[in-house]
Amino acid sequence: MYRRAGAEDAAALSQFAARSFVVSYEHLMARRELEAYVTDHFSDVIQSGELADPAITTFLAITNEIVG
């Protein structure tokens, strides 16, 4: 199922984005650098701000959890 993301999805979306980034780049970056990037770019606050921005539209692919 696909649906538009809302403010209530911020925490789950930030966790999904952080996991996806780590899986994609853990073999290319030092652990400390990777953790710093995730902290700086995938927090609940950042995701909430993006979801509230009328210039950004976010859709989620969901099974029992966010998958894309």
Phi, psi and chi 1 to 4 in degrees:
 res  aa     phi    psi   chi1   chi2   chi3   chi4
   1 MET       -  141.7  172.9  179.0   84.3      -
   2 TYR  -115.2  142.2  -68.8   93.6      -      -
   3 ARG  -155.3  160.4   66.9  169.4  174.5   80.6
   4 ARG   -71.5  136.7 -170.1  172.5 -174.2  156.7
   5 ALA   -76.9  146.4      -      -      -      -
   6 GLY  -124.5  176.8      -      -      -      -
   7 ALA   -54.8  -33.6      -      -      -      -
   8 GLU   -67.8  -10.8   69.4  -80.8    2.6      -
   9 ASP   -95.0   -2.2  -63.0  -52.2      -      -
  10 ALA   -56.0  -48.6      -      -      -      -
  11 ALA   -65.2  -47.2      -      -      -      -
  12 ALA   -64.7  -38.5      -      -      -      -
  13 LEU   -67.8  -40.5 -176.3   56.2      -      -
  14 SER   -65.2  -38.5   70.3      -      -      -
  15 GLN   -66.2  -43.1  -68.3  169.4    6.6      -
  16 PHE   -62.1  -47.0  172.3   79.1      -      -
  17 ALA   -62.3  -42.7      -      -      -      -
  18 ALA   -63.2  -46.2      -      -      -      -
  19 ARG   -61.2  -43.9  -79.5 -167.1  -45.7  -90.6
  20 SER   -63.2  -41.9  -63.5      -      -      -
  21 PHE   -64.3  -45.9 -172.8   86.0      -      -
  22 VAL   -60.4  -47.8  168.3      -      -      -
  23 VAL   -60.5  -38.9  167.9      -      -      -
  24 SER   -74.2  -31.7  -63.2      -      -      -
  25 TYR  -120.9    1.2  -66.3   99.7      -      -
  26 GLU   -62.4  -26.5   64.9 -173.8  -14.7      -
  27 HIS   -83.6   -6.4   64.6  -72.6      -      -
  28 LEU  -111.7  -16.2  -61.6  172.0      -      -
  29 MET  -124.6  151.5  -60.7  172.0   72.2      -
  30 ALA   -66.1  146.5      -      -      -      -
  31 ARG   -55.8  -45.2 -171.7   59.7  156.0  168.6
  32 ARG   -62.4  -42.9  179.4  175.7  -77.5  156.2
  33 GLU   -64.8  -41.9 -178.2 -177.5    4.4      -
  34 LEU   -62.1  -47.3 -176.9   67.4      -      -
  35 GLU   -63.2  -39.5  -70.1  171.5   -4.3      -
  36 ALA   -64.7  -42.1      -      -      -      -
  37 TYR   -63.0  -45.9 -171.8   89.7      -      -
  38 VAL   -61.0  -45.3  166.5      -      -      -
  39 THR   -60.3  -41.1  -61.7      -      -      -
  40 ASP   -76.8  -22.3  -69.4  -14.4      -      -
  41 HIS  -119.8  -12.7  -68.1   87.7      -      -
  42 PHE  -128.8   31.9  -59.2  114.3      -      -
  43 SER   -76.8  161.9   71.3      -      -      -
  44 ASP   -58.1  -38.1  -66.1    3.0      -      -
  45 VAL   -64.3  -44.8  171.6      -      -      -
  46 ILE   -64.0  -45.4  -69.0  170.3      -      -
  47 GLN   -63.5  -39.6  -64.5  -55.9  -45.7      -
  48 SER   -60.3  -43.2  -68.2      -      -      -
  49 GLY   -62.9  -41.9      -      -      -      -
  50 GLU   -67.2  -39.5  -69.2  179.3    0.5      -
  51 LEU   -67.9  -28.4  -69.1  169.7      -      -
  52 ALA   -84.3  -13.8      -      -      -      -
  53 ASP   -75.6  118.0 -174.5  -22.3      -      -
  54 PRO   -66.8  -14.1   21.1  -28.2      -      -
  55 ALA   -84.3   -8.0      -      -      -      -
  56 ILE  -117.9  130.1  -60.0  172.2      -      -
  57 THR  -116.0  126.0  -57.8      -      -      -
  58 THR  -119.0  129.1  -56.9      -      -      -
  59 PHE  -114.1  149.1  -73.0   89.5      -      -
  60 LEU  -116.7  140.9  -56.8  174.9      -      -
  61 ALA   -99.1  125.5      -      -      -      -
  62 ILE  -132.6  135.6  -59.5  172.8      -      -
  63 THR  -108.3  -99.6   55.4      -      -      -
  64 ASN   -94.0  -11.3  -68.9  -32.3      -      -
  65 GLU  -149.8  174.4   62.0 -175.0    3.3      -
  66 ILE   -67.0  128.7  -62.3  173.0      -      -
  67 VAL  -121.2   -2.3  -64.5      -      -      -
  68 GLY   176.4      -      -      -      -      -
